[in-house]
Amino acid sequence: MKLNWFEEIKRIDPDIKFRAQGGWLKTVEKLDKTVKNGYSLVGDFVKAGDFEEEYDEGLYLDCNKEGSTKKSQQDYRLFRFKDGKVRLLDMVIDGSQGWATELWDAVEDEVPSVID
């Protein structure tokens, strides 16, 4: 289904400064608990921005970088895209080392079969 990721994110969080300092979006297809960082959320990077793009249903991890160039803040949001709707499952604001482990429970609750 086609959707505009920027518009979906702004609808969920109207105060977000979308991609102010960069960011990315990736699918989450499985969980690899042998590592404790972002590589534990296994998936492919996909295009996301203020344009329409084709997305499959599933879990998506969005990293949005806000703040200044000297002090950027990385926020991570886990979303479920299903039946044409994007739903926020969990988030880590200003993530530091080990941020990914804070999302593991939400990933496991949503799709228990993603555990590797």
C-alpha positions as CSV (number, residue, x, y, z in Angstrom):
1,M,0.0,0.0,0.0
2,K,1.2,3.5,-0.7
3,L,1.6,6.0,2.0
4,N,3.5,9.2,2.9
5,W,5.7,8.3,6.0
6,F,6.2,11.9,6.9
7,E,2.4,12.5,7.0
8,E,1.8,9.3,9.1
9,I,4.5,10.3,11.6
10,K,3.2,13.9,11.9
11,R,-0.3,12.5,12.5
12,I,0.9,10.3,15.4
13,D,3.4,12.9,16.8
14,P,2.5,16.5,15.6
15,D,5.5,18.0,17.5
16,I,8.2,15.8,15.8
17,K,10.9,17.6,13.9
18,F,10.9,15.0,11.1
19,R,14.4,14.3,9.9
20,A,15.8,17.6,11.2
21,Q,19.3,16.1,11.5
22,G,18.6,12.9,9.4
23,G,17.3,9.5,10.2
24,W,16.2,6.2,8.6
25,L,13.4,3.6,8.5
26,K,13.8,-0.2,8.4
27,T,11.6,-3.2,8.6
28,V,11.9,-5.5,11.6
29,E,11.7,-9.1,10.5
30,K,13.4,-10.9,13.3
31,L,15.1,-10.4,16.6
32,D,18.7,-11.4,17.2
33,K,19.4,-11.4,21.0
34,T,23.0,-12.3,20.5
35,V,23.7,-8.6,20.1
36,K,22.4,-5.8,22.3
37,N,22.5,-2.9,19.8
38,G,20.4,-1.9,16.8
39,Y,21.7,-4.9,14.9
40,S,19.4,-7.0,17.1
41,L,16.4,-5.7,15.2
42,V,17.0,-7.4,11.9
43,G,15.5,-6.1,8.7
44,D,16.0,-4.0,5.6
45,F,16.3,-0.3,5.3
46,V,13.5,1.3,3.2
47,K,12.8,4.7,1.7
48,A,10.9,7.1,3.9
49,G,10.2,10.9,3.7
50,D,7.7,13.4,2.5
51,F,6.6,11.5,-0.6
52,E,4.5,8.5,-1.3
53,E,6.1,5.1,-1.2
54,E,4.9,1.5,-1.3
55,Y,5.0,-0.3,2.1
56,D,4.2,-3.9,3.0
57,E,2.4,-4.7,6.2
58,G,4.7,-5.4,9.1
59,L,6.9,-3.9,11.8
60,Y,8.9,-0.8,11.1
61,L,11.6,0.9,13.2
62,D,12.0,4.6,12.6
63,C,15.1,6.6,13.8
64,N,14.6,10.3,13.8
65,K,17.5,12.6,14.6
66,E,16.5,16.0,16.1
67,G,18.4,18.8,17.9
68,S,21.4,20.7,16.6
69,T,24.3,19.5,14.6
70,K,26.5,19.8,17.7
71,K,24.0,17.9,20.0
72,S,21.7,15.7,18.0
73,Q,19.1,13.5,19.7
74,Q,18.2,10.1,18.2
75,D,14.6,8.9,18.8
76,Y,13.5,5.4,17.9
77,R,9.9,4.5,17.3
78,L,8.5,1.0,16.6
79,F,5.4,0.9,14.4
80,R,3.0,-1.7,13.2
81,F,1.6,-1.2,9.7
82,K,-1.5,-3.3,9.2
83,D,-4.8,-2.9,7.3
84,G,-3.7,0.5,5.9
85,K,-3.0,2.0,9.4
86,V,0.2,2.9,11.1
87,R,0.2,2.3,14.9
88,L,2.9,3.3,17.4
89,L,3.9,0.4,19.5
90,D,6.8,1.7,21.6
91,M,9.5,4.4,21.5
92,V,12.9,5.3,23.0
93,I,13.5,9.1,23.2
94,D,17.2,10.2,23.1
95,G,18.4,6.6,22.9
96,S,21.8,5.8,24.3
97,Q,23.8,2.6,24.2
98,G,21.6,-0.4,24.5
99,W,18.5,1.4,23.3
100,A,17.4,-1.5,21.1
101,T,16.9,-3.8,24.1
102,E,14.2,-1.5,25.3
103,L,12.1,-2.4,22.2
104,W,12.5,-6.1,22.5
105,D,9.4,-6.8,24.5
106,A,7.2,-4.8,22.1
107,V,8.7,-6.7,19.2
108,E,8.1,-10.1,20.9
109,D,4.5,-9.1,22.0
110,E,3.6,-8.2,18.4
111,V,5.2,-11.1,16.6
112,P,6.5,-13.9,18.8
113,S,7.9,-15.7,15.8
114,V,10.5,-13.0,15.1
115,I,12.9,-14.3,17.8
116,D,16.0,-15.8,16.4
